[in-house]
């Protein structure tokens, strides 16, 4: 039973496998290459003792990093912040802070000013902006990597779904131009986070869809007008018969998230930009959303039940856009 629980705890998604393979390409005598190699080796079904033997390390070291990975995912394998060093800030924190707040003196964020606000270097902020294709002076032109056809200004968060095999994000294209986010109180980020971190999936809908197919049907029913954009965590999810049939039937868009930014970071930014937040967004809003999504996936993995959130149904307001 203990070994079986261990194997389940170190299951890795296709996107994280690619990142782990990249991290493990180095000197495996220590540091991040060794930690990534530990996860990859253990995920192949080897015991902790055999993993330690093959990688010339100790079983306690293996146990430590497997536990850290189970709790935090790939970020948990990174070096911890030490006294005197600047804290690590997630990409989602930088992106959301850039697009949802203004500097104390007004205007547009500079990399230096935002770096001071978040406690990181201006180089870190600039790298995140480049990685996400973000231009602070042109927020209306921002597109989520992986969804280049969807303007986020006025888009609506429709649903999130995570099960042991698949993770999906569903967004509705804006009906008209407007401000970022939905004004539907049922879409408040607090409810989204609660649904993802609860052991029993919850949401504004009375019935919870138990499978990928049911989730897709509920999404289509709830937004029968307008085009939907689905972002899948991997190629396998996008190629599943249920997903392909759903896209063909309704004419909706299905795309696959890039390796980096990861699907989790992309979903966190999408949720932060398309769901309302009460008051000024917290500086760590992106990190909190990423943590909630990771917790949702872990809940789905250990329970075997999908973890999801669905927005309330909207009545049709016109013919579907194709």
QUITA-V232574 format. One record per backbone hydrogen bond with DSSP energy under -1.0 kcal/mol. NH is the residue of the N-H (numbers start at 1). CO is the residue of the C=O. Records with the same first field share a line. If there is no record, write none. Layout:
BEGIN
NH->CO + CO
END
This chain:
BEGIN
5->1
6->2
7->3
8->4
9->5
10->6
11->8
17->13
18->14
19->15
20->16
21->17
22->18
23->19
24->20
26->24
35->31
36->32
37->33
38->34
39->35
40->36
41->37
42->38
43->39
45->42
46->41
51->47
52->48
53->49
54->50
55->51
57->52
62->58
63->59
64->60
65->61
66->62
67->63
68->64
69->65
70->66
71->67
72->68
73->69
76->73
77->74
78->75
85->82
94->90
95->91
96->92
97->93
98->94
99->95
100->96
101->97
106->103
114->110
115->111
116->112
117->113
118->114
119->115
120->115
125->121
126->122
127->123
128->124
129->125
130->126
131->127
132->128
134->129
138->135
141->138
142->139
147->144
150->147
155->152
156->172
158->170
159->170
160->309
161->168
162->307
163->166
168->161
169->231
170->159
171->229
172->156
173->227
187->184
188->185
189->276
191->188
192->188
193->189
194->190
195->191
196->192
197->193
198->194
215->211
216->212
217->213
218->214
219->215
220->216
221->217
222->218
223->219
229->171
230->253
231->169
232->255
233->167
238->234
239->235
240->237
244->240
245->241
246->242
247->243
248->244
249->245
250->246
251->247
253->228
255->230
257->232
266->262
267->263
268->264
269->265
270->266
271->267
272->268
273->269
274->270
275->271
285->282
288->284
289->285
290->286
291->287
292->288
293->289
294->290
295->291
296->292
297->293
298->294
299->295
300->296
301->297
302->298
303->299
304->300
307->162
309->160
311->158
314->222
END
